[in-house]
Amino acid sequence: MMLRFRLNGQDVEVETAPDRRAVDLLRDMGAPYPDMKDVKEGCGTGECGACSVLVDGAHKLSCLMLAAQLEGREVTTPAGLGNEAAPHAIQQALAEHGAVQCGFCTPGMSIAAAALLAENPDPTRADIRTAISGNLCRCTGYVMIVDAVEEAARKMRGDSGPLHDAGPLRDVARASRKKPVATRKKGGTP
């Protein structure tokens, strides 16, 4: 089947099997189009969010989509949100807040957050948690990611005020980063 869609603002025409998964097509498009290696495959079953893309502006899991479902659609991968010279506000905020640790979940998180911010420019921390809940992260504990999304929303709105009160989770996370862990010396007290 000849498949035609827009990928990160570029018209794409590619021959593919209609039952091929969208994640596989995007990750291995071949010349003359770049492979979209920023679309990760983690679980392959829609559980981790690593393969997140925007399809006509909606957050979708590409491992659960067939290539044929991209026909005539506008597809945005994390690379289509922004680049190193001109990053999207969420990409910049994730980096600034240290929310990119191993980096595997970052592309999917950025897509989920961008979809949220396009729909809701002033999300609560609960809104942010709900929006990213389908994206698994094994490194950050999510606090820094929520902080980053909140910061990106604030910057996109042009709000220069302080971040919303994050409550006890942020306080615990910050305290744990600042206080050294007491160690017990052999045969004595800490």
N, C-alpha and C positions, 0 to 999 in steps of 0.2 A: 504494500500500500504506500502511496505517496502521501506524506504528511506535511501539511503547511501550517505554521504557527509563527508567532513572534516570540523571540527569546531575548530577553534583556534589551529590547528595543530594536532588534535586528530581525528581518524576515528570514525564516528558515524553511527550507524544503528538503526533506530527507526521506529516503526509502526505508521502510521498516515493516516488520510484521505487526499487524494490528493488536495482537495479544502480548506484545512485548511490554514489560513494565516501563513506566515513564522514567523511573530512577535509572534504569539500565540505559535507556536511550540517551538521557541527558549526560550521564557520566561517560558515554562512549560514542559521541556523535560522529567524530571523524571529520576529515577535511571536506569542505573548506571551513567548517565550523569548529570552534574550539570545544574540547571536552569540558563539561561542567563538573570538574572534580570538587568544586565547593559544595555540591550536592552529595552529602555523605550517605553511605548505607551502613546502618548500625544493625538493627534487628531484622529488617526485611518484613516485619509483620505489623507495622503501624504502632509500635509500642514506645519507640525512643525519640522520635521527632527529628532525627539527624538528616533525614531526606526532605525536610520542609522546603516548599517553594510557594510562591504566590501564583495563582491561576486566576486571571481576571481580577486581581487584587485580593482574592480570598486565600487564606492559609490552607494549604493542602499537603498531604503526605504522599510524595511521589512514588513510594514503594507500594502504595495501595491503588495507584492509578495505572490504567493501560495507556500505552503510547497513543492509541487512537483517540483517547479523551482529550488530547492536547490540540486536536484539529481545530484551526481557526481561533485559537485562544491566545491570550497574552500571558506569557510565562516569565516570571522574574525569579532568578536564583539569587543567593546571597551576593554574588559578584555584581548583579544588576542593581543592587541597592546603592552601591557607591564603590569607590576605589580608594587606593592609598592617597591619591592627590585630593580627592573630594569625597571623603567617607560620609555615609548617612549618619545622622545624629546618634542612632543606636550603636552603630559600629564604633564610633568615637567614644561614646560613653562606656561601652563594654571594656574597651582598652584602658580608659582612664580609671575605671573602678576595679581593675584587677580581676575582672570577671571572665577572663579568657584562659585561665590556667592551662590545661592540656590542649584546649582549642577544639576538641572533636565536636562538642555540642554547640559551639559558637555560631556556625552558619545557621543551624536550625533555630537557635534561640533568637538570632537577629531577624529571621523571617517572621517568627511568631510575634516578636515585639513590634516589628514594623507594621504588621497587620493590625495589631491592637491600636497602635498610635495613629494609624490612618483612620480608624473607626472612632477612637476615643482619645482626643488630645489631652485629656486631664484625668487619667485613670487613677483610681485608688490603689494602694498596695495589694488589696484583695483582688481587684481587677487584673493587676499585673500577674499575680500568682495564678489566677485562673487561666489567663491567656498563655502562660508558658508551662502550664501543668502537664502538657503532653510531651514536653521535651526533657529528657533525662540528662542530668549532670552528675558526675561522680566526684567532682573536685571541689566545687565552690560552696556547697550548702545552700545555694540559691540566694542568700542575702545580698551578695555583691551584684548578682544579676538583677534582682529587683531594684536595688539602688541605682544601677545603670539605666534601667528602663525608666525609672522615675526621673532621673537626671535628663535623659534624652527628651522626655515629654516636656519637661520644664524648659529646656533650651529651644525646642521646636515651637513652643508657645511664646518664646521671648520673655519668659518670666525669670527675673534675676533673684528672686527671693530664695530663702533656704528650702531645703528638701522637706517634704512632709514628715511629721513625726512617725518614725518607723516602729516605735514601740520596743518591747524587750528583745526581740530577735536581733535587731541591729546592735543594741547595746551589748548583748552577750558576744556577738561576733567581734565587735570592736575591742571589747575588754580582753577577749582571748588572744587577739593579735598583739596587744600591748603588754600584757603581763607575762613575764617569763614563768615557765613551769618550774616549780620547786622540785628539786631532786633530793633524794635521801642518800646521804653518804653512808658508806658501810659502817655499821656498828654505832651510828650516831643519829642525831636528829637532822631534819632538813636545813 
